[in-house]
C-alpha cells in the first residue's frame, strides 16, 4: 500500500511539474515531500507545523465576494497549507493503519463538536437569511476547525513523556526566535509583531502569544528541580518580558494579572511568587520605559477626539470607547433580534472583543457551547495538575492553567480565541495537558510489567 501511494504521488507530481511554472513546481515538490514525511513520521511533521505557527508567512485574499464586507480581511498562512497537506497525509495514514484511529477519544471531543456545530449552523442560517455575505463566513468557520485539527493530530501522536519534553522545548525555541524578531523591530520605532504579519502588524496578537508562553515558562521554573534548564528559562523570561512590553498591547499587559494570580493560587511556592510580585511592583515604576508608561496612561489621557466615552471625570480613549460601545450595542440592541444562533460568523459588524463577538455571531447557543468547552478544558487541566507526579508535567499543567486564565482576560479586549498565532500553540499545549494522565498511567503499567518480568511472573519482552 505504501509503495502504491508513493508511486501515485510520483506520477501526479511528474504530470503537474511538466506543465507548471518553476515556483509552483517547487511548491508541489515541497508539499509532496512533507506529505510523504507525515505518512512516515507524523512527529516530524508536527515540528514543521509548530515552526510555521509563528514563523510562517501569511497572504491576503482579494476579490472573493463578501470577504471584506464586514471589515474583515481573509488571510491564508503557510500553516494553513501545511495543515491541509499534513492533515490529508494523516487521514490517509489512519485509513491504512486502522489501529491509529482518526479522532482519539478525549474529554474535549464532545464540547469541541458542540461549539463547532453551533458556529457552522449559525453561519449557514445566516447565509440563507442574507446576513452572511459571500464565502467569508464558511472560510472563517473552516479556520476555526483548523485549531481542532491541531489538537486531534497532537493527541494522536503524544505517547510518552520524552515527546512532550521535545515538543515543549521546541516551542520555547520558536518563542525565543520570535522574541529576537521583535527585538529587531524595536529600533525602527514601531510596535513589534510576529514575523510576516503584514505591513501594519498585529502587536496584540504577539502580546497574547507571549503571555501564553511566559505562563508555560513560569510554570516550569516553579516546578523543575534541575538548575540547568532554569538558567535557560530565566533568560527566556527576560526576552519575553522586553518583547511584551514593546508591543504596547494593553490587553496583554492586563492579562498578566490573572496569570500571576493563577500561579499564586495553584502553585505550592506561594511565598516565592508573592516576593516576585512585590519586587515587580516596586521595580516597575523605576525600570519601565517611557513609551510603556505613556501607553498605559493613554487610556485616560488621550487628547480630546470624537467618539470618546466620558465616565464621570474620566474620558476613555477612542479604542477603549469603541469596544465598550460595541458591547453595549450587542447586549442592548442587536442581540435580542437573533438571540439563539446570532447573525452567523462574519454576519455581524467587526467586534474586537471575543465574548460579545461570539454572542453576536452564534447567539446564546454558541456562547453556551464556548463556555462549556472552556470549562471542560479548565476542569481537565486542573485534574492533570493535581494528580500528576512528574515535575515536568506539573510545570506544563501549572503554566497552562495560568496561561488559560490570562487568555480568558485577554479575550475581553481582543478576539483571542480565533487568532491563529495564539490558538494553534494553545491547542497544541491543550493536547499535551489532556494526554498527560494517560501517558503517566501507561508508564506505570509498563513499569509494573517490567518489575513482574524481572521476578519471573511475566515473560520478558523478546528482542527482535
C-alpha positions in Angstrom: 0.0 0.0 0.0 2.8 2.4 0.9 4.6 1.7 -2.4 1.3 2.3 -4.3 0.8 5.6 -2.5 4.4 6.8 -3.3 4.1 5.7 -6.9 0.8 7.5 -7.3 2.3 10.7 -5.8 5.3 10.5 -8.1 3.1 10.1 -11.2 0.9 13.1 -10.1 4.0 15.2 -9.4 5.6 14.4 -12.8 2.4 15.3 -14.7 1.9 18.6 -12.8 5.5 19.7 -12.9 5.7 19.1 -16.7 3.3 22.0 -17.3 3.7 24.1 -14.1 5.9 27.2 -13.7 9.1 26.8 -11.6 7.7 28.3 -8.4 4.6 26.2 -8.5 6.6 23.1 -9.3 8.9 23.7 -6.3 5.9 24.2 -4.1 4.4 21.0 -5.3 7.6 19.1 -4.7 7.9 20.5 -1.1 4.3 19.7 -0.4 4.7 16.1 -1.6 7.8 15.7 0.5 6.1 17.0 3.6 3.1 14.7 2.9 5.3 11.7 2.5 7.2 12.6 5.7 3.9 12.9 7.5 2.8 9.5 6.4 6.1 8.0 7.5 6.7 10.1 10.7 3.9 12.3 11.9 6.0 13.6 14.8 8.5 15.2 12.3 5.6 16.9 10.5 4.3 18.4 13.8 7.7 20.0 14.4 7.3 21.7 11.0 3.8 22.8 11.9 5.0 24.2 15.3 7.6 26.3 13.5 5.1 27.5 10.9 2.6 28.6 13.6 4.7 31.7 14.3 7.3 31.8 11.6 5.2 31.1 8.6 4.1 34.0 6.2 0.5 34.9 5.6 -1.2 36.0 2.4 -4.3 38.2 1.9 -7.1 37.0 -0.5 -8.7 39.6 -2.7 -11.7 39.5 -4.9 -13.9 37.0 -3.1 -17.4 38.3 -2.6 -18.1 39.3 1.0 -14.6 38.7 2.2 -14.1 42.3 3.3 -17.8 43.3 3.6 -17.7 43.3 7.4 -14.3 44.9 8.0 -12.5 41.5 8.0 -9.6 40.6 5.8 -9.4 37.0 4.7 -5.8 35.7 5.0 -4.2 32.4 4.3 -1.0 31.4 6.1 1.8 28.9 5.5 0.5 26.7 8.3 -3.0 26.6 6.6 -1.4 24.9 3.6 0.7 22.7 5.9 -2.3 21.7 7.9 -4.1 20.6 4.7 -1.1 18.6 3.5 -0.3 17.1 6.9 -3.9 16.5 7.6 -4.6 14.7 4.4 -1.5 12.5 4.9 -2.5 11.9 8.5 -6.0 10.8 7.4 -4.5 8.5 4.8 -2.2 7.0 7.4 -5.1 6.3 9.8 -7.0 4.8 6.9 -4.1 2.4 6.1 -3.4 1.6 9.8 -6.7 1.1 11.5 -5.1 0.8 14.9 -4.2 4.5 14.9 -7.7 5.8 14.9 -8.8 9.1 13.3 -10.1 11.0 16.4 -8.7 9.7 19.7 -11.4 9.7 22.4 -10.7 12.6 24.8 -12.8 14.6 27.3 -12.9 17.5 24.9 -14.3 15.7 21.8 -18.0 16.5 22.5 -17.6 20.1 23.7 -15.4 20.8 20.6 -18.1 19.2 18.4 -20.9 21.2 20.0 -19.1 24.5 19.6 -18.1 23.8 16.0 -21.6 22.8 15.0 -23.0 25.9 16.7 -20.7 28.1 14.6 -21.4 26.1 11.4 -25.2 26.1 11.8 -25.3 29.8 12.8 -23.3 30.7 9.7 -25.3 28.5 7.3 -28.6 30.0 8.6 -27.0 33.5 8.4 -26.0 32.8 4.8 -29.5 31.6 3.9 -31.1 34.7 5.5 -28.6 37.0 3.7 -26.8 38.2 6.8 -23.5 36.4 5.9 -22.2 37.7 2.6 -20.1 35.6 0.2 -17.7 32.9 1.2 -16.1 34.7 4.1 -18.3 33.1 6.8 -17.6 29.5 5.8 -13.9 30.3 5.4 -13.7 31.6 9.0 -15.5 28.5 10.3 -13.1 26.3 8.5 -10.3 28.3 10.1 -11.8 27.6 13.5 -11.8 23.9 12.6 -8.1 24.0 11.9 -7.4 24.7 15.6 -9.2 21.5 16.5 -7.3 19.5 13.8 -4.0 20.6 15.5 -5.4 19.3 18.8 -6.5 15.9 17.4 -3.3 15.4 15.5 -1.3 16.1 18.6 -3.3 13.9 20.9 -3.0 11.0 18.4 0.8 11.4 18.4 1.6 12.0 22.0 2.5 8.7 23.7 5.4 9.3 26.1 7.0 11.9 28.4 10.0 12.5 26.2 7.8 13.5 23.3 6.1 16.2 25.4 9.5 17.4 26.6 10.8 17.6 23.0 7.7 19.5 21.7 7.7 21.9 24.7 11.4 22.8 24.3 11.0 23.2 20.6 8.0 25.6 21.2 10.2 27.6 23.6 13.0 27.8 21.0 10.5 29.2 18.5 9.3 31.7 21.1 12.9 32.8 21.6 13.3 33.3 17.8 10.0 35.3 17.8 11.4 37.5 20.6 14.6 38.1 18.6 12.4 39.2 15.6 10.5 41.6 18.0 13.8 43.0 19.3 14.9 43.7 15.7 11.7 45.8 15.2 12.2 48.0 18.3 14.9 50.3 16.9 12.6 51.0 13.9 10.3 52.8 16.3 7.2 50.7 15.7 5.3 48.2 17.9 6.7 44.7 17.3 4.6 42.0 15.9 5.2 38.3 15.0 7.1 37.6 11.7 5.2 38.0 8.5 2.2 39.8 9.9 2.0 42.3 7.0 2.8 46.0 6.8 0.7 47.1 9.8 1.4 44.0 12.0 -0.6 42.7 15.0 1.1 43.7 18.3 -1.9 42.5 20.3 -1.6 39.0 18.7 2.1 38.9 19.6 1.3 40.1 23.1 -1.3 37.3 23.6 1.1 34.6 22.4 3.9 35.9 24.6 1.7 35.9 27.7 0.8 32.2 27.0 4.4 31.2 26.5 5.5 33.2 29.6 3.0 31.3 31.6 4.5 28.0 30.5 8.0 29.2 31.3 6.9 30.3 34.8 5.2 27.0 35.4 8.4 25.1 34.6 10.5 27.4 36.7 8.3 26.8 39.7 8.3 23.1 39.4 11.6 21.8 37.9 14.3 20.7 40.3 17.2 20.7 37.8 19.1 24.0 37.7 20.5 23.9 34.2 17.0 24.2 32.4 16.1 27.0 34.9 19.1 29.1 33.6 17.8 29.0 30.1 14.2 29.5 31.1 15.2 32.5 33.2 17.0 34.1 30.2 13.9 33.4 28.1 11.7 35.3 30.7 13.8 38.4 30.1 13.4 38.2 26.3 9.7 37.6 26.6 9.1 40.5 29.0 11.0 43.0 27.0 9.2 42.0 23.8 5.9 42.0 25.6 6.5 45.5 26.9 7.5 46.7 23.4 4.2 45.5 21.9 2.4 48.3 23.9 -0.6 45.9 24.0 -2.7 46.9 27.0 -4.9 43.7 26.7 -1.7 41.6 27.0 -0.4 43.7 30.0 -3.8 43.3 31.8 -3.8 39.6 31.2 -0.5 39.3 33.3 -2.6 39.9 36.4 -4.8 36.8 36.1 -1.7 34.9 35.1 0.1 35.9 38.3 -3.0 35.3 40.5 -3.4 31.8 38.9 0.2 30.9 39.6 -0.2 32.2 43.2 -3.4 30.2 43.7 -2.3 26.9 42.2 1.4 26.8 43.0 2.8 25.5 46.2 5.5 28.1 46.2 3.2 31.0 47.2 5.9 32.9 49.2 8.2 32.9 46.3 5.5 34.1 43.9 4.4 36.8 46.4 8.0 38.0 46.8 8.4 38.2 43.0 5.1 40.1 42.6 6.1 42.6 45.3 9.5 43.1 43.6 7.9 43.7 40.3 5.5 46.3 41.7 8.4 48.1 43.4 10.8 48.0 40.4 8.3 48.7 37.6 8.0 52.5 38.2 11.8 52.7 38.2 12.5 50.5 35.2 9.5 50.9 32.9 10.3 52.7 29.6 8.7 56.0 28.8 6.8 54.6 25.8 5.2 51.9 28.1 4.1 54.3 30.8 2.7 56.7 28.1 0.8 53.8 26.5 -0.7 52.8 29.9 -1.8 56.4 30.6 -3.1 56.8 27.0 -6.4 55.0 28.1 -7.5 58.1 30.1 -5.1 60.8 28.8 -5.7 60.8 25.0 -6.3 64.2 23.5 -10.0 65.0 23.1 -11.4 63.4 20.0 -14.8 62.5 18.6 -16.0 59.1 19.7 -14.6 59.1 23.3 -16.7 58.0 26.2 -17.0 60.1 29.3 -17.4 58.2 32.6 -17.6 60.6 35.4 -14.5 62.7 35.2 -12.7 60.1 33.2 -12.5 60.3 29.4 -11.6 57.0 27.7 -9.5 56.8 24.6 -11.3 56.1 21.2 -10.1 52.4 21.1 -11.4 51.5 24.5 -14.6 53.5 23.9 -15.3 51.7 20.6 -15.0 48.3 22.4 -17.4 49.4 25.2 -19.9 50.8 22.6 -19.8 47.5 20.7 -20.6 45.6 23.9 -23.4 48.0 24.6 -24.9 47.7 21.1 -24.8 43.9 21.1 -26.2 43.4 24.6 -28.9 46.1 24.5 -29.8 46.5 20.8 -28.8 43.7 18.4 -28.6 40.6 20.4 -32.3 40.4 21.1 -33.0 40.3 17.3 -31.2 37.0 16.9 -30.9 35.5 20.4 -30.3 31.8 19.8 -27.9 31.5 16.9 -26.9 35.1 16.3 -26.1 36.6 12.9 -23.7 33.9 11.7 -19.8 34.1 11.6 -19.0 37.4 9.8 -22.7 38.2 9.7 -22.3 41.0 12.2 -20.1 44.0 12.0 -16.5 43.6 13.3 -16.2 43.4 17.1 -12.7 43.5 18.6 -13.6 41.5 21.7 -14.1 37.8 22.0 -17.3 37.3 24.1 -19.6 39.9 22.6 -18.5 38.7 19.1 -19.4 35.1 20.0 -22.8 36.2 21.3 -23.5 38.4 18.2 -22.3 35.7 15.7 -23.6 32.5 17.3 -26.1 33.6 19.9 -26.8 32.1 23.3 -26.2 28.6 21.9 -22.8 29.5 20.6 -21.8 31.3 23.8 -23.0 28.4 26.0 -21.1 25.8 24.0 -18.0 28.0 24.0 -18.1 28.3 27.8 -18.8 24.6 28.1 -15.6 24.0 26.1 -13.7 26.4 28.3 -15.0 24.8 31.5 -14.1 21.3 30.3 -10.6 22.4 29.4 -10.1 24.0 32.8 -11.5 21.0 34.7 -9.2 18.5 32.9 -6.2 20.8 33.1 -6.8 21.2 36.9 -7.2 17.5 37.4 -4.0 16.9 35.4 -2.1 19.3 37.6 -3.2 18.0 41.0 -2.7 14.3 40.1 0.4 14.3 38.1 3.6 13.1 39.9 6.2 14.2 37.3 7.8 17.6 37.8 7.9 18.4 34.1 4.2 17.6 33.7 3.4 19.6 36.8 5.2 22.6 35.3 3.4 22.3 32.0 0.0 21.9 33.6 0.6 24.8 36.1 1.8 27.1 33.3 -1.1 26.1 31.1 -3.6 26.9 33.8 -2.0 30.3 34.3 -2.0 30.9 30.5 -5.6 29.8 30.2 -6.8 32.4 32.7 -4.6 35.0 31.1 -6.1 34.4 27.7 -9.7 34.5 29.1 -9.0 38.0 30.2 -7.1 38.9 27.1 -10.3 38.0 25.2 -12.0 41.0 26.8 -10.1 43.3 24.5 -9.2 41.0 21.6 -10.6 38.1 19.5 -8.1 35.9 21.3 -9.8 32.5 20.7 -9.9 32.9 16.9 -6.4 34.4 16.4 -4.4 31.8 14.6 -1.0 32.6 16.1 -2.4 32.3 19.6 -4.8 29.4 19.2 -2.6 27.0 17.3 0.0 26.9 20.1 -2.8 27.0 22.7 -4.5 23.9 21.2 -1.2 22.1 20.9 -0.5 22.7 24.6 -4.0 21.7 25.4 -3.4 18.3 23.7 -0.3 17.9 25.9 -2.1 18.6 29.1 -5.1 16.4 28.2 -2.7 13.5 27.3 -0.5 13.7 30.4 -2.7 11.4 32.6 -2.9 8.7 30.0 0.9 8.9 29.4 1.6 8.6 33.1 -0.8 5.7 33.5 0.7 3.8 30.6 4.2 4.4 32.0 3.1 3.0 35.4 1.7 -0.1 33.7 4.9 -0.6 31.7 7.0 -0.3 34.9 4.8 -2.8 36.7 5.1 -5.2 33.8 8.9 -4.8 33.8 9.0 -5.4 37.6 6.9 -8.6 37.2 9.1 -9.7 34.3 12.1 -9.1 36.5 10.9 -11.5 39.2 9.7 -14.1 36.6 6.0 -13.6 37.0 5.7 -12.3 33.4 7.8 -13.3 30.4 10.4 -10.8 29.4 10.0 -9.0 26.1 11.6 -10.7 23.3 14.2 -8.7 21.5 13.5 -8.9 17.7 
